[in-house]
Amino acid sequence: MPILQTRDEEAVRKEFERIGGPVKLVVFSQELAAAELCRQNEQLVREVAALNEHISVEVLNLAIDRDRAAAYGVDQVPAIVVEGARDYGLRFFGIPSGYEFSNLIDSIILVSTGEAQLTEQTKTSLSALANDVEIKVFSTPT
């Protein structure tokens, strides 16, 4: 059974009209650690990727592909790395559903263009932090 409803697919396709280049979604799964969550995460990512020809999916196993996981800084599943022309450090841990789904879609669009939609002042402020701080955002769907 599909995760995305027809109206959701239509809305996402409309948003994906802004995609400016290729995007790769690297999904880390592991059946032994979180089988059901990983399957749901993979299904969601594949459904999203099917909505635009510029999006590709690569599924890796956290235990088998340890070197790749370490290179991406992934140490738990399910996880999604959102890459454009380069790795911008965007990671989703857990299934990006509910409120997080729109963040996944926005992340795909942003990495496809390679341009942050921030003011110069914000970019300057963040660049001072970038070398010293790892920013993590946690959300709890309600």
Salt bridges, closest charged atoms under 4 A:
ASP8 OD1 - ARG7 NH1 3.54
GLU15 OE1 - ARG18 NH2 2.85
GLU17 OE1 - LYS14 NZ 3.83
GLU31 OE1 - ARG39 NH1 2.74
GLU36 OE1 - ARG39 NH2 3.19
GLU53 OE2 - HIS54 NE2 3.61
GLU58 OE1 - LYS24 NZ 3.39
GLU58 OE1 - ARG68 NH2 3.02
GLU83 OE1 - LYS24 NZ 3.75
ASP87 OD2 - ARG91 NH2 2.79
GLU120 OE2 - LYS123 NZ 3.54
GLU134 OE2 - LYS136 NZ 3.58
